[in-house]
Amino acid sequence: MFNLVTLIVPTLINNIIYNYFYHRHKNVEYSIKYNSLIHSILSSLGGILYLYNLISFKNHKLIVYYSLGYIIFDLYSYTFKKELKYERMITYFHHLLFYIGIKYYEPDPILYSRLILSEISTIP
């Protein structure tokens, strides 16, 4: 299901987004929240577009891979950035559930697309 490219490229994209906001605001928490905002909107929008047959399975899968990169980057950030330690455990739990959803994406993309709509509720 996953190969090295599908893990590295989306993680780097999330790192670039984070660094862009970090260099503008010099604040770890704001940068993480902006990255989360972009991810919430993109993943929820991807779910809506797929449910209404406006994007193909192949294109939706790219958004799912972006989400996987987001999980990897976010777990790294919450593990190693002391400014985020107060949200660490709830974030780990949230991403564990999210990863389980990604793992079962291919057998049931409709279910995943419906469930990913709840990601919009994580907008900071």
DAMOLIN-V272352 format. One record per helix or strand of 2 or more residues. SS is the DSSP state (hx for helix, st for strand). FROM is the first residue (numbers start at 0). TO is the last residue. Records with the same first field share a line. If there is no record, write none. Layout:
BEGIN
SS: FROM-TO  FROM-TO
END
This chain:
BEGIN
hx: 3-24  27-50  56-79  81-102  108-121
END
